[in-house]
Amino acid sequence: MWQAKIIGEHGLALNLARPGTPDHAGSLSTDAEARPDSRRRKAARILIVDDEAHIRSMMGATLERHGYDVQMAASGNEALETLDQNTFDLVLTDIVMQDGNGIAVLDRIHAQQPQLPVVMVSAVHDISVAIDAMRRGAYDYLLKPFEREHLVNTVQRALEHRQLLQENHNYQENLEQVVRARTEMLRQAMENLEHSYDVTLEALGDALDLKDSETEGHSKRVTAYTIALARAMGISPAEIKVIARGAFLHDIGKMAIPDEILRKPGKLTTKEQEIMREHSSRGYHMLRKIPFLAGAAEIVFSHQEHYDGSGYPSGLRGSDIPIGARIFAVADTLDAITSDRPYRKARSFDVAREEILRCSGTQFDPAVVEVLLKISNELWFELRSEITNQNKRYSTFELTGIPRPPQP
């Protein structure tokens, strides 16, 4: 008699016993059966696959005495059909069978139910076969003939392994749920903080309106027009929010301009015009150090640039001007022409469209002008009415408060 133990890739002991020794299947191991521990393992379902009826019967009877729920299959094909119709906690399958083979069963389980442990059973005393099975995903390997105690211990280890895998899977799922919940809480907190910022910005805009009566309501209108144009141009909602804040705060630098210049009823002198032009850079420096408004600050700085490079403060040209500033320039002129000024009455949207078209390619980006001309005047009337009447459905920075322009 001889015995050898071979350690497989999974660190599992494979018990190889020469046939005909006393330690073979059919011997009674009272020590193993004296530890039923059936209360913990009673619900475990085991599928036994073997084309030898006496082997199936011996394995099934042994495991049933230990409280396991056992089902049997006489071939690989029958096993695959059974697996399609039932759920199991463990599969023990012979490798070589007349109808199908255990490797096909193993491959099917490993592909579809990787957490279901499979123990290979074979009379082939070839370590390469065991190693190949484990590489394919087998949990352990039993050589015929085997002790009943060895069978029971192998099953117990395999089920404990499955339980650990399931507990780990449940832990991962619970962890993912916690992460998702925390992420949602953080997202909601950021949205609330962002809303608080926007309320503060609206207060700043109202303060500017009080300082410069000529621009009363202008910031909200031009912001709404800018959002409508940006949406029609296919700009992402996240970028539109940045552009909207830049549009709303475009004149924030005027709060640093002396009142005698800002409120002067007559024509400004050359020196006064130079000071007035500083409002772009002053506004930029007011906002640039605020991370929340860094993108908006760039639009504030560039909102007086012209497409042909004739604007200020940097004389930027074409695509060098931020897209938000190019969109704003058109929206700003649209509102300026259609609003009352101390020196003239408001003109129609048709007049504004003609004037903007005339300056396409010089003051304005032709692509933005093209989009403006495809939007009907009804949208601009609706937006102006929303803001003028302080309709509660309108919110300066909420995209849902701005009607979506019809697609051209």
Number of C-alpha atoms within 10 A of each C-alpha: 9 8 10 11 11 13 13 18 14 13 9 14 16 18 19 21 21 18 16 10 13 14 20 18 21 16 13 14 14 10 9 16 16 9 9 18 11 14 10 10 16 14 12 15 19 23 23 25 30 28 22 13 12 11 18 21 14 14 20 20 13 22 20 17 12 20 18 22 18 19 18 22 19 20 23 26 17 16 23 18 11 16 16 9 7 10 12 16 18 23 28 26 31 29 23 18 17 11 12 18 20 27 19 14 23 28 16 14 20 17 11 9 11 14 19 24 26 28 24 24 23 20 15 15 13 11 15 11 15 24 18 13 22 20 13 14 21 25 24 26 26 24 24 20 23 23 21 23 19 18 19 18 13 19 22 14 13 21 20 14 16 18 15 13 15 14 12 12 13 12 12 12 12 12 12 12 12 12 12 12 12 12 12 12 12 12 12 12 12 12 12 12 12 13 14 12 14 17 15 12 17 20 12 16 23 16 14 21 18 12 16 16 13 15 18 16 17 21 24 25 26 26 26 30 25 28 31 24 24 24 18 19 17 9 15 10 13 8 13 21 17 20 30 27 25 30 31 26 26 30 24 23 23 22 18 15 18 13 12 9 17 19 13 11 10 8 9 14 10 9 9 17 12 11 17 18 17 19 23 25 19 19 23 26 16 15 23 17 11 12 10 14 18 15 20 27 29 25 30 32 28 29 26 26 27 24 24 16 16 15 17 17 16 14 16 19 18 19 10 13 22 20 18 26 26 28 28 32 25 27 25 22 17 26 22 18 20 17 18 14 13 7 7 9 11 13 15 13 19 14 13 19 18 12 14 24 19 13 16 19 16 17 23 24 24 18 13 21 22 13 17 24 14 13 17 13 14 11 17 20 11 13 20 21 13 19 19 12 9 11 10 9 11 18 19 22 24 15 18 11 15 22 16 14 20 10 10 7
